[in-house]
Amino acid sequence: MPRRIVKIKPVTIPEVKAILESLGEENMDQFQRRTLDYATKMSYLSPENAKKLFEDLKAEGILEDEEIVQVVNIMPKSIEELRAILSGGRKIIETQVLEKILSILDKYR
């Protein structure tokens, strides 16, 4: 039976890990197992903290959802790393705003 896309929503790696773990190992195909393995290795936060961090960054109104997901997935530690993640966007973000984003990230480390 073909699958139908109902909604496209960017999710963080910790959320992907939680979704796949809820399926159960016996119900996963090979691709899902590999994805779970990657998500397990690359998750820096718990799914709950990732959601809270996403909401905190979204409340600032600076970044788009996709940019927030990338920031949460990578958890940059410096302004240079943060600039590299956000360099694909068309807007220039001031250093003091980047410092504010880093201070929010530091609360969740």
PyMOL commands that place a pseudoatom at each C-alpha (Angstrom):
pseudoatom trace, name=CA, resn=MET, resi=1, chain=A, elem=C, hetatm=0, pos=[0.000, 0.000, 0.000]
pseudoatom trace, name=CA, resn=PRO, resi=2, chain=A, elem=C, hetatm=0, pos=[1.507, 3.362, -0.971]
pseudoatom trace, name=CA, resn=ARG, resi=3, chain=A, elem=C, hetatm=0, pos=[2.124, 5.880, 1.775]
pseudoatom trace, name=CA, resn=ARG, resi=4, chain=A, elem=C, hetatm=0, pos=[0.716, 9.350, 1.654]
pseudoatom trace, name=CA, resn=ILE, resi=5, chain=A, elem=C, hetatm=0, pos=[2.523, 12.376, 3.061]
pseudoatom trace, name=CA, resn=VAL, resi=6, chain=A, elem=C, hetatm=0, pos=[0.174, 14.165, 5.416]
pseudoatom trace, name=CA, resn=LYS, resi=7, chain=A, elem=C, hetatm=0, pos=[2.533, 16.688, 6.943]
pseudoatom trace, name=CA, resn=ILE, resi=8, chain=A, elem=C, hetatm=0, pos=[6.193, 17.629, 6.630]
pseudoatom trace, name=CA, resn=LYS, resi=9, chain=A, elem=C, hetatm=0, pos=[7.760, 18.744, 9.897]
pseudoatom trace, name=CA, resn=PRO, resi=10, chain=A, elem=C, hetatm=0, pos=[11.472, 19.075, 10.660]
pseudoatom trace, name=CA, resn=VAL, resi=11, chain=A, elem=C, hetatm=0, pos=[12.435, 17.027, 13.723]
pseudoatom trace, name=CA, resn=THR, resi=12, chain=A, elem=C, hetatm=0, pos=[15.620, 16.854, 15.750]
pseudoatom trace, name=CA, resn=ILE, resi=13, chain=A, elem=C, hetatm=0, pos=[17.843, 13.785, 15.960]
pseudoatom trace, name=CA, resn=PRO, resi=14, chain=A, elem=C, hetatm=0, pos=[16.773, 13.034, 19.565]
pseudoatom trace, name=CA, resn=GLU, resi=15, chain=A, elem=C, hetatm=0, pos=[13.126, 13.090, 18.441]
pseudoatom trace, name=CA, resn=VAL, resi=16, chain=A, elem=C, hetatm=0, pos=[13.955, 10.713, 15.576]
pseudoatom trace, name=CA, resn=LYS, resi=17, chain=A, elem=C, hetatm=0, pos=[15.603, 8.394, 18.082]
pseudoatom trace, name=CA, resn=ALA, resi=18, chain=A, elem=C, hetatm=0, pos=[12.499, 8.419, 20.296]
pseudoatom trace, name=CA, resn=ILE, resi=19, chain=A, elem=C, hetatm=0, pos=[10.182, 7.772, 17.345]
pseudoatom trace, name=CA, resn=LEU, resi=20, chain=A, elem=C, hetatm=0, pos=[12.245, 4.819, 16.123]
pseudoatom trace, name=CA, resn=GLU, resi=21, chain=A, elem=C, hetatm=0, pos=[12.622, 3.353, 19.615]
pseudoatom trace, name=CA, resn=SER, resi=22, chain=A, elem=C, hetatm=0, pos=[8.835, 3.452, 19.980]
pseudoatom trace, name=CA, resn=LEU, resi=23, chain=A, elem=C, hetatm=0, pos=[8.505, 1.207, 16.905]
pseudoatom trace, name=CA, resn=GLY, resi=24, chain=A, elem=C, hetatm=0, pos=[10.404, -1.628, 18.541]
pseudoatom trace, name=CA, resn=GLU, resi=25, chain=A, elem=C, hetatm=0, pos=[13.392, -3.454, 17.104]
pseudoatom trace, name=CA, resn=GLU, resi=26, chain=A, elem=C, hetatm=0, pos=[11.304, -6.287, 15.635]
pseudoatom trace, name=CA, resn=ASN, resi=27, chain=A, elem=C, hetatm=0, pos=[9.152, -3.878, 13.582]
pseudoatom trace, name=CA, resn=MET, resi=28, chain=A, elem=C, hetatm=0, pos=[12.028, -2.018, 11.902]
pseudoatom trace, name=CA, resn=ASP, resi=29, chain=A, elem=C, hetatm=0, pos=[13.484, -2.546, 8.479]
pseudoatom trace, name=CA, resn=GLN, resi=30, chain=A, elem=C, hetatm=0, pos=[17.209, -2.280, 7.751]
pseudoatom trace, name=CA, resn=PHE, resi=31, chain=A, elem=C, hetatm=0, pos=[17.063, 1.452, 6.915]
pseudoatom trace, name=CA, resn=GLN, resi=32, chain=A, elem=C, hetatm=0, pos=[15.260, 2.246, 10.166]
pseudoatom trace, name=CA, resn=ARG, resi=33, chain=A, elem=C, hetatm=0, pos=[17.798, 0.232, 12.186]
pseudoatom trace, name=CA, resn=ARG, resi=34, chain=A, elem=C, hetatm=0, pos=[20.680, 2.140, 10.598]
pseudoatom trace, name=CA, resn=THR, resi=35, chain=A, elem=C, hetatm=0, pos=[18.918, 5.420, 11.238]
pseudoatom trace, name=CA, resn=LEU, resi=36, chain=A, elem=C, hetatm=0, pos=[18.354, 4.461, 14.882]
pseudoatom trace, name=CA, resn=ASP, resi=37, chain=A, elem=C, hetatm=0, pos=[22.027, 3.540, 15.222]
pseudoatom trace, name=CA, resn=TYR, resi=38, chain=A, elem=C, hetatm=0, pos=[23.034, 6.941, 13.815]
pseudoatom trace, name=CA, resn=ALA, resi=39, chain=A, elem=C, hetatm=0, pos=[20.521, 8.790, 16.006]
pseudoatom trace, name=CA, resn=THR, resi=40, chain=A, elem=C, hetatm=0, pos=[21.776, 6.962, 19.090]
pseudoatom trace, name=CA, resn=LYS, resi=41, chain=A, elem=C, hetatm=0, pos=[25.366, 7.959, 18.375]
pseudoatom trace, name=CA, resn=MET, resi=42, chain=A, elem=C, hetatm=0, pos=[24.598, 11.568, 17.417]
pseudoatom trace, name=CA, resn=SER, resi=43, chain=A, elem=C, hetatm=0, pos=[21.995, 12.550, 20.036]
pseudoatom trace, name=CA, resn=TYR, resi=44, chain=A, elem=C, hetatm=0, pos=[23.396, 15.175, 22.375]
pseudoatom trace, name=CA, resn=LEU, resi=45, chain=A, elem=C, hetatm=0, pos=[20.135, 15.735, 24.282]
pseudoatom trace, name=CA, resn=SER, resi=46, chain=A, elem=C, hetatm=0, pos=[17.122, 13.827, 25.480]
pseudoatom trace, name=CA, resn=PRO, resi=47, chain=A, elem=C, hetatm=0, pos=[14.007, 14.172, 23.286]
pseudoatom trace, name=CA, resn=GLU, resi=48, chain=A, elem=C, hetatm=0, pos=[12.292, 16.235, 25.989]
pseudoatom trace, name=CA, resn=ASN, resi=49, chain=A, elem=C, hetatm=0, pos=[15.199, 18.668, 26.287]
pseudoatom trace, name=CA, resn=ALA, resi=50, chain=A, elem=C, hetatm=0, pos=[15.468, 18.889, 22.500]
pseudoatom trace, name=CA, resn=LYS, resi=51, chain=A, elem=C, hetatm=0, pos=[11.800, 19.908, 22.290]
pseudoatom trace, name=CA, resn=LYS, resi=52, chain=A, elem=C, hetatm=0, pos=[12.234, 22.476, 25.070]
pseudoatom trace, name=CA, resn=LEU, resi=53, chain=A, elem=C, hetatm=0, pos=[15.344, 23.903, 23.412]
pseudoatom trace, name=CA, resn=PHE, resi=54, chain=A, elem=C, hetatm=0, pos=[13.531, 24.058, 20.070]
pseudoatom trace, name=CA, resn=GLU, resi=55, chain=A, elem=C, hetatm=0, pos=[10.670, 25.986, 21.680]
pseudoatom trace, name=CA, resn=ASP, resi=56, chain=A, elem=C, hetatm=0, pos=[13.059, 28.347, 23.494]
pseudoatom trace, name=CA, resn=LEU, resi=57, chain=A, elem=C, hetatm=0, pos=[14.887, 29.162, 20.262]
pseudoatom trace, name=CA, resn=LYS, resi=58, chain=A, elem=C, hetatm=0, pos=[11.627, 29.506, 18.344]
pseudoatom trace, name=CA, resn=ALA, resi=59, chain=A, elem=C, hetatm=0, pos=[10.317, 31.946, 20.969]
pseudoatom trace, name=CA, resn=GLU, resi=60, chain=A, elem=C, hetatm=0, pos=[13.237, 34.255, 20.174]
pseudoatom trace, name=CA, resn=GLY, resi=61, chain=A, elem=C, hetatm=0, pos=[11.843, 34.644, 16.642]
pseudoatom trace, name=CA, resn=ILE, resi=62, chain=A, elem=C, hetatm=0, pos=[15.281, 34.850, 15.039]
pseudoatom trace, name=CA, resn=LEU, resi=63, chain=A, elem=C, hetatm=0, pos=[15.586, 31.540, 13.222]
pseudoatom trace, name=CA, resn=GLU, resi=64, chain=A, elem=C, hetatm=0, pos=[13.375, 29.433, 10.956]
pseudoatom trace, name=CA, resn=ASP, resi=65, chain=A, elem=C, hetatm=0, pos=[12.301, 25.939, 12.080]
pseudoatom trace, name=CA, resn=GLU, resi=66, chain=A, elem=C, hetatm=0, pos=[14.819, 24.189, 9.810]
pseudoatom trace, name=CA, resn=GLU, resi=67, chain=A, elem=C, hetatm=0, pos=[17.665, 26.343, 11.134]
pseudoatom trace, name=CA, resn=ILE, resi=68, chain=A, elem=C, hetatm=0, pos=[16.628, 25.663, 14.723]
pseudoatom trace, name=CA, resn=VAL, resi=69, chain=A, elem=C, hetatm=0, pos=[16.637, 21.910, 14.076]
pseudoatom trace, name=CA, resn=GLN, resi=70, chain=A, elem=C, hetatm=0, pos=[20.179, 22.109, 12.685]
pseudoatom trace, name=CA, resn=VAL, resi=71, chain=A, elem=C, hetatm=0, pos=[21.365, 24.139, 15.667]
pseudoatom trace, name=CA, resn=VAL, resi=72, chain=A, elem=C, hetatm=0, pos=[19.798, 21.664, 18.110]
pseudoatom trace, name=CA, resn=ASN, resi=73, chain=A, elem=C, hetatm=0, pos=[21.267, 18.686, 16.229]
pseudoatom trace, name=CA, resn=ILE, resi=74, chain=A, elem=C, hetatm=0, pos=[24.798, 20.089, 16.167]
pseudoatom trace, name=CA, resn=MET, resi=75, chain=A, elem=C, hetatm=0, pos=[24.816, 22.038, 19.474]
pseudoatom trace, name=CA, resn=PRO, resi=76, chain=A, elem=C, hetatm=0, pos=[27.595, 24.463, 18.423]
pseudoatom trace, name=CA, resn=LYS, resi=77, chain=A, elem=C, hetatm=0, pos=[29.932, 25.722, 21.131]
pseudoatom trace, name=CA, resn=SER, resi=78, chain=A, elem=C, hetatm=0, pos=[31.262, 28.882, 19.499]
pseudoatom trace, name=CA, resn=ILE, resi=79, chain=A, elem=C, hetatm=0, pos=[30.025, 31.800, 17.454]
pseudoatom trace, name=CA, resn=GLU, resi=80, chain=A, elem=C, hetatm=0, pos=[32.133, 30.617, 14.511]
pseudoatom trace, name=CA, resn=GLU, resi=81, chain=A, elem=C, hetatm=0, pos=[30.436, 27.201, 14.517]
pseudoatom trace, name=CA, resn=LEU, resi=82, chain=A, elem=C, hetatm=0, pos=[27.029, 28.854, 14.789]
pseudoatom trace, name=CA, resn=ARG, resi=83, chain=A, elem=C, hetatm=0, pos=[27.820, 31.185, 11.879]
pseudoatom trace, name=CA, resn=ALA, resi=84, chain=A, elem=C, hetatm=0, pos=[28.901, 28.184, 9.774]
pseudoatom trace, name=CA, resn=ILE, resi=85, chain=A, elem=C, hetatm=0, pos=[25.571, 26.457, 10.445]
pseudoatom trace, name=CA, resn=LEU, resi=86, chain=A, elem=C, hetatm=0, pos=[23.545, 29.568, 9.652]
pseudoatom trace, name=CA, resn=SER, resi=87, chain=A, elem=C, hetatm=0, pos=[25.652, 30.776, 6.703]
pseudoatom trace, name=CA, resn=GLY, resi=88, chain=A, elem=C, hetatm=0, pos=[23.283, 29.230, 4.156]
pseudoatom trace, name=CA, resn=GLY, resi=89, chain=A, elem=C, hetatm=0, pos=[20.535, 31.690, 5.085]
pseudoatom trace, name=CA, resn=ARG, resi=90, chain=A, elem=C, hetatm=0, pos=[20.022, 34.969, 3.344]
pseudoatom trace, name=CA, resn=LYS, resi=91, chain=A, elem=C, hetatm=0, pos=[20.045, 37.060, 6.488]
pseudoatom trace, name=CA, resn=ILE, resi=92, chain=A, elem=C, hetatm=0, pos=[22.970, 38.365, 8.483]
pseudoatom trace, name=CA, resn=ILE, resi=93, chain=A, elem=C, hetatm=0, pos=[22.698, 37.780, 12.215]
pseudoatom trace, name=CA, resn=GLU, resi=94, chain=A, elem=C, hetatm=0, pos=[24.479, 40.135, 14.594]
pseudoatom trace, name=CA, resn=THR, resi=95, chain=A, elem=C, hetatm=0, pos=[27.112, 38.827, 17.002]
pseudoatom trace, name=CA, resn=GLN, resi=96, chain=A, elem=C, hetatm=0, pos=[25.087, 39.754, 20.101]
pseudoatom trace, name=CA, resn=VAL, resi=97, chain=A, elem=C, hetatm=0, pos=[22.149, 37.725, 18.784]
pseudoatom trace, name=CA, resn=LEU, resi=98, chain=A, elem=C, hetatm=0, pos=[24.443, 34.749, 18.170]
pseudoatom trace, name=CA, resn=GLU, resi=99, chain=A, elem=C, hetatm=0, pos=[25.772, 35.104, 21.717]
pseudoatom trace, name=CA, resn=LYS, resi=100, chain=A, elem=C, hetatm=0, pos=[22.188, 35.011, 22.992]
pseudoatom trace, name=CA, resn=ILE, resi=101, chain=A, elem=C, hetatm=0, pos=[21.544, 31.804, 21.020]
pseudoatom trace, name=CA, resn=LEU, resi=102, chain=A, elem=C, hetatm=0, pos=[24.722, 30.277, 22.487]
pseudoatom trace, name=CA, resn=SER, resi=103, chain=A, elem=C, hetatm=0, pos=[23.636, 31.228, 26.007]
pseudoatom trace, name=CA, resn=ILE, resi=104, chain=A, elem=C, hetatm=0, pos=[20.325, 29.413, 25.435]
pseudoatom trace, name=CA, resn=LEU, resi=105, chain=A, elem=C, hetatm=0, pos=[22.236, 26.369, 24.138]
pseudoatom trace, name=CA, resn=ASP, resi=106, chain=A, elem=C, hetatm=0, pos=[24.507, 26.440, 27.190]
pseudoatom trace, name=CA, resn=LYS, resi=107, chain=A, elem=C, hetatm=0, pos=[21.464, 25.989, 29.473]
pseudoatom trace, name=CA, resn=TYR, resi=108, chain=A, elem=C, hetatm=0, pos=[20.834, 22.589, 27.868]
pseudoatom trace, name=CA, resn=ARG, resi=109, chain=A, elem=C, hetatm=0, pos=[24.384, 21.200, 27.728]
for i in range(1, 109): cmd.bond("trace and resi %d" % i, "trace and resi %d" % (i + 1))
show_as sticks, trace
zoom trace
